[in-house]
Amino acid sequence: MAVGYIIPDALTHTPAFSMKPIIECLNHPASDAYSELFKNGTSTGSSTATGSSTKTGTGSSATGSSGSNSNANAAVTGRGVSVVAGFLEAIKSVDPPGKWKVVVVDEHAEKFLKASLKQFDVLEQNVTLIESLASHREPQSLEAMYILMPTSKNVKRIIEDFTPFEGGRPMYGGAHLFFIDPLPDHLVQELWSSRAQPYLRQLQDLCLNYQAVESNVFSLDLPEHFFSYYSPPPDKPGAIANARARIDEDLAFTAKKILNVLISIGENPLIRYFVPDLPLPGALADQASTAQQQQPSEGSGRWRGALQTAQSFARQDSISNDGNSISKMLALKVQKELDDYAKANPDFKVQNPNKPKPVLLITDRMMDMAAPFVHEFTYQAMCQDLLPIHNGTQYRYKFQSSAGTYEDQVATLSDADEIWVKLRHLHMQDAIEMLKADFAAFMEENAGFAGKPGQGSVNDMKDMLANLPQFKEMREKFSLHLNMAPECMDKYQNMHLEALAKVEQACATGKTPEGKTPKGIVEDMVPLIADRTLSSRDKIRLMALYIMYRQGIPDEDKRRLFEHARLTMQEQDAVNALALLGVRLKRTSADKDLKTMKQKPEDDDYELSRFHPIVKTILDDHIANKLDPIQFPYVRNAPGPSTPMASPAPTPTTTSLRSARPGWTAKPSQKSAIPKEAGQRLIVFVIGGMTYSEMREAYVMGRKKHKDIYIGSSHIIAPNQFIDDLKQLAHQGIGSKALPNGLEYKERSYQEAYELKYWTRDPPPRPRPQPAPQQPRPGSAALAPPVSSPAPSSLSVKSSHSYDGRGEKEKKKKRHFFGF
């Protein structure tokens, strides 16, 4: 989505200056040439045309332009949300008279570009050079496309680029300005009233400040917000007010980023939000109630201040937090952002009357605290849990070349890998079977292989790949997954995950595979907790699930569990931090059972994969018009009971749960494909981090219910990182990966906070211009003027778009499990 601005005549310095009003949004059609990261989606719903805001220099007026049926604003590839198309179309739209152009980025915009496009994708759009705004640059006659964050420092640098310095010349022949987020009106005014104004060719807001992780998954890349929402404020005067101001600031950031996503997919949805029956977290807690409650158990003196708020509510059966719950606060802010945007862009409000209105469901991490701890055995979730995958996308492995040697290979896990997309939501057993079948089909079709290679082991398949040098791309893709799957299975065996998962499933579901109330959980759990070969993280996960299943345990029981597990004080902090997220740690004989949201069992579940995140139940109930309107109220305009919500779904084929067989052997039913025309669009946003299992459920429910379902969050959490964050939660994030220096509590405006978040280093001082060359003496040969070429023979790039890292040593594989 790009929003353009009309240059106000009153601010034009020279009457001769003319610029076309940019009042329409950029089109973002799907294209095989550039939709590499999101090319596997297929359209499942009609796009919504939207308008664009048109600002004057004073910011006093706003008009809208009509959109088109081509989804004029949407950075949509197929049915997925994508920033790839948005960036590429913006670069294509810059077409200077000389054809060639320079791209200038700040360090933050560069990260967005690198995450979305390959260097070649940028350079082939008639780009000769990609330069950093903070680097020393040489003046040139080409026009430049700036892709920047909308900060005052960046605006100042743009102005400096076109302010001649001691007889020098402007940095570029002209400026095409593109901002990741909307540029504030006062900075628009500053640009138009500056000496750079005659060089400005266009100014557009891209509204692309988010990460399109997958076709239907987005992340706002705000992991530090976990601490501002859930950490207790420090025991200092004014700390509570400052902490609440920080929460408000972070929610404002989140709301604006969610608006970017909604603009990209062209939807103006109804909003529902989660009202917890739990104590409010962190600084939002009712401070007046805490003084009447018990202190935490002995030996946790440094935890008293941290746990006091959460434990204060541990004995209450039900609390209505509709007044100031974090989900409601965000819902109201998103609604205001939508209202403001729709007011400036009237076409954005137009909806297809024959299609159910989209709905945004806002919830938070407190709603489902089991999901981050349960060991998942679907392919993507298992890989992200057990393998060393850098930033959730980069995996290093050993690749066997045609010469028989092993080379380090770094693979990117994305929608560009059709094998990954096909396997990622399957149970590992099904993923292995499909991988074998696809490999067999590939061998028969392309290599003329006689026999049945799909019936061999995965290691046999890897040996076959080494003898296919002519199929380099497919060799690498198959090799990647033929390495990842066995490594996961090795860890499954070596980490005793089968025994661990049996106890986890009983705690997380509250049922045995036969559907009965579990007995003997303690007897099964204690030997695992005491096992020295079991990692501390796995012990924490098991203890957390057990405490949640029991809705709290006596302090003495918790102390004994810590002792059996030999947890360090910091590891104990991770367990104790559950109280800060609404989990009742301590239970006495007088405590009643808390009301919880129950999941619905499936007939085709594997024994060790019976747990489903609560987001599945929420989506199911919402689609069926059964979601509790008190626990999930609408911000406004709740649809009537006759509003169509669900499309008729095919009758599912059910398979009984084979509880008597090993947990990996139950075969699930075949899921139906998504129809070409889907019904209502649903967007789920999880405050405080979402899990890979929740991402999977969005896809599965979309296919099952014929809906186009998106899911997003402040960030994606893997179990180990979640535990590490819990260790620092009571300490305002100090020492954490996302916030090593802890939370900063300071009252400031939104723009001040934005400037701080997207701070960039200062560029080096501009060198003085070289003196003009002396005139040649009479009789001497005149210097020939330099000849400029319209098309450079080679492209020079000043920003690196490559990934580097050190790998692990090759791991030895065992062959006795599933043919490995």
Stockholm file with secondary structure:
# STOCKHOLM 1.0

chainA/1-820         MAVGYIIPDALTHTPAFSMKPIIECLNHPASDAYSELFKNGTSTGSSTATGSSTKTGTGSSATGSSGSNSNANAAVTGRGVSVVAGFLEAIKSVDPPGKWKVVVVDEHAEKFLKASLKQFDVLEQNVTLIESLASHREPQSLEAMYILMPTSKNVKRIIEDFTPFEGGRPMYGGAHLFFIDPLPDHLVQELWSSRAQPYLRQLQDLCLNYQAVESNVFSLDLPEHFFSYYSPPPDKPGAIANARARIDEDLAFTAKKILNVLISIGENPLIRYFVPDLPLPGALADQASTAQQQQPSEGSGRWRGALQTAQSFARQDSISNDGNSISKMLALKVQKELDDYAKANPDFKVQNPNKPKPVLLITDRMMDMAAPFVHEFTYQAMCQDLLPIHNGTQYRYKFQSSAGTYEDQVATLSDADEIWVKLRHLHMQDAIEMLKADFAAFMEENAGFAGKPGQGSVNDMKDMLANLPQFKEMREKFSLHLNMAPECMDKYQNMHLEALAKVEQACATGKTPEGKTPKGIVEDMVPLIADRTLSSRDKIRLMALYIMYRQGIPDEDKRRLFEHARLTMQEQDAVNALALLGVRLKRTSADKDLKTMKQKPEDDDYELSRFHPIVKTILDDHIANKLDPIQFPYVRNAPGPSTPMASPAPTPTTTSLRSARPGWTAKPSQKSAIPKEAGQRLIVFVIGGMTYSEMREAYVMGRKKHKDIYIGSSHIIAPNQFIDDLKQLAHQGIGSKALPNGLEYKERSYQEAYELKYWTRDPPPRPRPQPAPQQPRPGSAALAPPVSSPAPSSLSVKSSHSYDGRGEKEKKKKRHFFGF
#=GR chainA/1-820 SS CCEECCCCGGGCSCTTCCCCCCCSCCCCCCCTTTCGGGTTCCCCSCCCCCCCCEECTTSCCEECCCCCTTTTTCCEETTEECSHHHHHHHHHHCCCTTSCEEEEECHHHHHHHHHHCCHHHHHTTTEEEEEETTSCCCCCSSEEEEEECCCHHHHHHHHHHTSCCTTCCCSSSCEEEEESSCCCHHHHHHHHTSTTGGGEEEEEECCCCSEEEETTEEECCCTTHHHHHHSCCCSSTTHHHHHHHHHHHHHHHHHHHHHHHHHHHTCCCEEEECCCSSCCCGGGSCHHHHTTSCCCCTTCGGGHHHHHHHHHTTTCSCCCCTTTCHHHHHHHHHHHHHHHHHHHCGGGGCCCTTSCCCEEEEEEGGGCSSTTTSCCCBHHHHHHHHSCEETTTEEEEEEECTTSCEEEEEEECSTTCHHHHHHTTSBHHHHHHHHHHHHHHHHHHHSCCCSCGGGSCHHHHHHHHTTCTTCHHHHHHHHHHHHHHHHHHHHHHHTTHHHHHHHHHHHHHSSCTTSSCCCCHHHHHHHHHHCTTSCHHHHHHHHHHHHHHHTCBCHHHHHHHHHHHTCCHHHHHHHHGGGGGTCCCBCCTTCCCCCCCCCCCCTTCCGGGCCCCHHHHHHHHHHTTCSCTTTSCBSSCCCCTTSCCCCCCCCCCCCCCCTTSCTTCCCCCCCCCCCSSCCCEEEEEEETCBCHHHHHHHHHHHHHHTCEEEEEESCBCCHHHHHHHHHHHTTTTBTCSSCTBCCCCCCCCHHHHHHHHTCCCCCCCCCCCCCCCCCCCTTSCCCCCCCCCSSCSSCCCSSCCCCCCCCCCCCCCCCSSTTC
#=GC SS_cons         CCEECCCCGGGCSCTTCCCCCCCSCCCCCCCTTTCGGGTTCCCCSCCCCCCCCEECTTSCCEECCCCCTTTTTCCEETTEECSHHHHHHHHHHCCCTTSCEEEEECHHHHHHHHHHCCHHHHHTTTEEEEEETTSCCCCCSSEEEEEECCCHHHHHHHHHHTSCCTTCCCSSSCEEEEESSCCCHHHHHHHHTSTTGGGEEEEEECCCCSEEEETTEEECCCTTHHHHHHSCCCSSTTHHHHHHHHHHHHHHHHHHHHHHHHHHHTCCCEEEECCCSSCCCGGGSCHHHHTTSCCCCTTCGGGHHHHHHHHHTTTCSCCCCTTTCHHHHHHHHHHHHHHHHHHHCGGGGCCCTTSCCCEEEEEEGGGCSSTTTSCCCBHHHHHHHHSCEETTTEEEEEEECTTSCEEEEEEECSTTCHHHHHHTTSBHHHHHHHHHHHHHHHHHHHSCCCSCGGGSCHHHHHHHHTTCTTCHHHHHHHHHHHHHHHHHHHHHHHTTHHHHHHHHHHHHHSSCTTSSCCCCHHHHHHHHHHCTTSCHHHHHHHHHHHHHHHTCBCHHHHHHHHHHHTCCHHHHHHHHGGGGGTCCCBCCTTCCCCCCCCCCCCTTCCGGGCCCCHHHHHHHHHHTTCSCTTTSCBSSCCCCTTSCCCCCCCCCCCCCCCTTSCTTCCCCCCCCCCCSSCCCEEEEEEETCBCHHHHHHHHHHHHHHTCEEEEEESCBCCHHHHHHHHHHHTTTTBTCSSCTBCCCCCCCCHHHHHHHHTCCCCCCCCCCCCCCCCCCCTTSCCCCCCCCCSSCSSCCCSSCCCCCCCCCCCCCCCCSSTTC
//
